[in-house]
């Protein structure tokens, strides 16, 4: 699952696999005994509706990664880059 995302984002944006792992799980490496849950990938098809998020989101407790479905590959990579790069500063002023 994460390999597909990695291929889409890492090659063009400079985002490393570790950045995606931290965004999706909150961990900077796989735990020695593995993750307690199987990671799940969801797709948000409603990004164009009012009040819906166009950026990727992650539930790091449940290991759910929600990706936006956008019209073009360029839109997708831009939104993924912005979402992943800005996530470490979320909530910090």
Backbone as CSV, one residue per row, in Angstrom:
resi,resn,N_x,N_y,N_z,CA_x,CA_y,CA_z,C_x,C_y,C_z
1,UNK,0.822,-1.180,0.000,0.000,0.000,0.000,0.870,1.250,0.000
2,UNK,1.809,1.327,0.937,2.630,2.520,1.023,3.611,2.615,-0.135
3,UNK,3.945,1.493,-0.760,4.868,1.533,-1.899,4.259,2.298,-3.055
4,UNK,2.979,2.099,-3.314,2.308,2.834,-4.382,2.351,4.325,-4.096
5,UNK,2.022,4.702,-2.882,2.068,6.103,-2.502,3.485,6.640,-2.617
6,UNK,4.439,5.862,-2.191,5.836,6.261,-2.246,6.266,6.507,-3.687
7,UNK,5.890,5.625,-4.587,6.254,5.794,-5.994,5.628,7.054,-6.580
8,UNK,4.415,7.374,-6.154,3.725,8.544,-6.685,4.308,9.843,-6.169
9,UNK,4.737,9.877,-4.941,5.135,11.131,-4.324,6.644,11.313,-4.268
10,UNK,7.373,10.282,-3.869,8.798,10.429,-3.602,9.604,10.808,-4.844
11,UNK,9.289,10.222,-5.968,10.111,10.408,-7.153,10.143,11.850,-7.650
12,UNK,9.086,12.591,-7.461,9.019,13.935,-8.013,9.151,15.040,-6.976
13,UNK,8.966,14.741,-5.710,8.853,15.816,-4.739,10.005,15.904,-3.757
14,UNK,10.785,14.859,-3.649,11.839,14.865,-2.648,11.376,14.365,-1.299
15,UNK,10.142,13.945,-1.179,9.654,13.365,0.064,10.213,11.955,0.162
16,UNK,10.777,11.617,1.309,11.378,10.297,1.513,10.350,9.316,2.063
17,UNK,10.648,8.039,1.939,9.778,6.990,2.463,9.529,7.200,3.951
18,UNK,10.540,7.645,4.673,10.392,7.863,6.107,9.375,8.969,6.400
19,UNK,9.320,9.991,5.557,8.336,11.071,5.733,6.917,10.527,5.610
20,UNK,6.709,9.644,4.668,5.383,9.048,4.473,5.041,8.134,5.640
21,UNK,6.012,7.380,6.125,5.790,6.504,7.277,5.400,7.324,8.500
22,UNK,6.098,8.407,8.761,5.778,9.259,9.912,4.389,9.863,9.757
23,UNK,4.062,10.334,8.568,2.739,10.918,8.327,1.636,9.885,8.567
24,UNK,1.816,8.687,8.056,0.757,7.675,8.102,0.639,6.967,9.448
25,UNK,1.767,6.822,10.165,1.738,6.015,11.390,2.160,6.768,12.645
26,UNK,2.834,7.884,12.481,3.368,8.602,13.632,4.697,8.045,14.107
27,UNK,5.168,6.991,13.468,6.434,6.354,13.849,7.480,6.610,12.776
28,UNK,8.717,6.777,13.202,9.780,7.006,12.215,10.450,5.716,11.765
29,UNK,10.024,4.604,12.337,10.489,3.281,11.889,9.463,2.237,12.335
30,UNK,9.491,1.104,11.697,8.571,0.036,12.078,8.971,-0.506,13.443
31,UNK,8.003,-0.711,14.335,8.322,-1.273,15.648,8.950,-2.664,15.495
32,UNK,9.803,-3.087,16.448,10.464,-4.392,16.348,9.495,-5.562,16.141
33,UNK,8.319,-5.494,16.735,7.337,-6.568,16.575,6.299,-6.254,15.498
34,UNK,6.535,-5.209,14.732,5.605,-4.805,13.684,4.500,-3.933,14.242
35,UNK,3.683,-3.414,13.372,2.561,-2.593,13.801,1.452,-3.492,14.336
36,UNK,0.710,-3.027,15.345,-0.312,-3.868,15.956,-1.522,-4.112,15.058
37,UNK,-1.717,-3.263,14.068,-2.844,-3.385,13.147,-2.340,-3.402,11.717
38,UNK,-3.141,-3.936,10.829,-2.814,-3.894,9.407,-3.175,-2.497,8.895
39,UNK,-2.236,-1.782,8.293,-2.555,-0.453,7.758,-3.646,-0.539,6.695
40,UNK,-4.504,0.465,6.682,-5.628,0.512,5.757,-5.549,1.791,4.936
41,UNK,-5.893,1.684,3.681,-5.891,2.821,2.779,-7.329,3.103,2.351
42,UNK,-7.773,4.347,2.546,-9.098,4.772,2.120,-8.934,5.891,1.098
43,UNK,-9.939,6.068,0.273,-9.917,7.114,-0.741,-11.081,8.061,-0.526
44,UNK,-10.795,9.353,-0.494,-11.813,10.380,-0.325,-12.225,10.871,-1.710
45,UNK,-13.404,10.435,-2.154,-13.922,10.831,-3.469,-14.715,12.130,-3.399
46,UNK,-14.925,12.650,-2.209,-15.796,13.806,-2.025,-15.040,15.104,-1.790
47,UNK,-13.824,15.215,-2.310,-13.019,16.401,-2.036,-13.602,17.677,-2.632
48,UNK,-14.460,17.571,-3.633,-15.018,18.755,-4.268,-16.258,19.275,-3.543
49,UNK,-16.794,18.488,-2.628,-17.969,18.936,-1.881,-17.561,19.929,-0.795
50,UNK,-18.454,20.845,-0.442,-18.130,21.798,0.631,-17.810,21.074,1.939
51,UNK,-16.909,21.636,2.706,-16.493,21.135,4.020,-15.729,19.818,3.987
52,UNK,-15.315,19.373,2.832,-14.507,18.158,2.754,-13.042,18.531,2.565
53,UNK,-12.185,17.699,3.111,-10.749,17.965,3.070,-10.158,17.492,1.755
54,UNK,-9.326,18.334,1.159,-8.660,17.917,-0.072,-7.280,17.340,0.218
55,UNK,-6.798,17.507,1.439,-5.475,17.012,1.799,-5.558,15.595,2.352
56,UNK,-4.460,14.862,2.283,-4.459,13.526,2.875,-4.580,13.642,4.391
57,UNK,-5.189,12.641,4.992,-5.281,12.589,6.447,-4.843,11.210,6.903
58,UNK,-4.448,11.134,8.159,-4.019,9.856,8.711,-4.540,9.714,10.127
59,UNK,-5.057,8.556,10.429,-5.396,8.195,11.796,-4.259,7.291,12.253
60,UNK,-3.331,7.857,13.018,-2.129,7.116,13.391,-2.399,6.054,14.438
61,UNK,-3.528,6.125,15.132,-3.878,5.080,16.107,-4.454,3.850,15.400
62,UNK,-5.336,4.091,14.445,-5.978,2.990,13.719,-5.214,2.598,12.462
63,UNK,-4.146,3.332,12.144,-3.334,3.100,10.943,-4.169,3.159,9.667
64,UNK,-4.935,4.247,9.558,-5.759,4.487,8.375,-5.228,5.727,7.662
65,UNK,-4.906,5.571,6.408,-4.442,6.667,5.574,-5.547,6.977,4.569
66,UNK,-6.000,8.233,4.544,-7.069,8.651,3.639,-6.463,9.562,2.577
67,UNK,-6.570,9.148,1.331,-6.005,9.893,0.214,-7.108,10.567,-0.585
68,UNK,-6.866,11.797,-1.028,-7.863,12.468,-1.855,-7.842,11.932,-3.279
69,UNK,-9.000,11.874,-3.889,-9.103,11.520,-5.306,-9.309,12.829,-6.053
70,UNK,-8.310,13.203,-6.827,-8.329,14.488,-7.534,-8.360,14.259,-9.035
71,UNK,-8.586,15.323,-9.782,-8.762,15.205,-11.230,-7.484,14.848,-11.978
72,UNK,-6.340,15.348,-11.514,-5.100,15.084,-12.243,-4.019,14.559,-11.310
73,UNK,-3.064,13.889,-11.895,-1.911,13.384,-11.149,-1.123,14.535,-10.536
74,UNK,-1.010,15.625,-11.264,-0.286,16.795,-10.769,-0.963,17.378,-9.535
75,UNK,-2.291,17.452,-9.551,-3.029,17.925,-8.377,-2.781,16.999,-7.189
76,UNK,-2.817,15.699,-7.444,-2.604,14.722,-6.380,-1.220,14.872,-5.761
77,UNK,-0.183,14.945,-6.584,1.167,15.029,-6.035,1.383,16.346,-5.289
78,UNK,0.810,17.435,-5.780,0.933,18.719,-5.093,0.281,18.663,-3.716
79,UNK,-0.936,18.155,-3.658,-1.668,18.068,-2.400,-0.977,17.102,-1.435
80,UNK,-0.471,15.983,-1.945,0.237,15.032,-1.083,1.502,15.666,-0.526
81,UNK,2.240,16.344,-1.365,3.464,17.000,-0.907,3.149,18.013,0.194
82,UNK,2.186,18.885,-0.067,1.833,19.904,0.921,1.336,19.279,2.220
83,UNK,0.501,18.269,2.126,-0.037,17.623,3.324,1.027,16.943,4.158
84,UNK,1.941,16.252,3.506,2.984,15.523,4.230,4.041,16.473,4.787
85,UNK,4.453,17.438,4.000,5.495,18.366,4.447,4.997,19.250,5.593
86,UNK,3.749,19.661,5.541,3.224,20.547,6.572,2.743,19.813,7.815
87,UNK,2.590,18.514,7.759,2.041,17.787,8.906,2.887,17.852,10.172
88,UNK,4.233,17.867,10.106,4.987,17.944,11.371,4.771,19.241,12.140
89,UNK,4.294,20.293,11.484,4.086,21.558,12.157,2.624,21.793,12.509
90,UNK,1.753,20.818,12.231,0.334,20.974,12.520,0.141,21.222,14.015
91,UNK,-0.605,22.255,14.327,-0.914,22.561,15.714,0.163,23.345,16.440
92,UNK,1.280,23.609,15.776,2.350,24.389,16.394,2.327,25.801,15.845
93,UNK,2.499,26.753,16.715,2.440,28.158,16.279,3.798,28.791,16.406
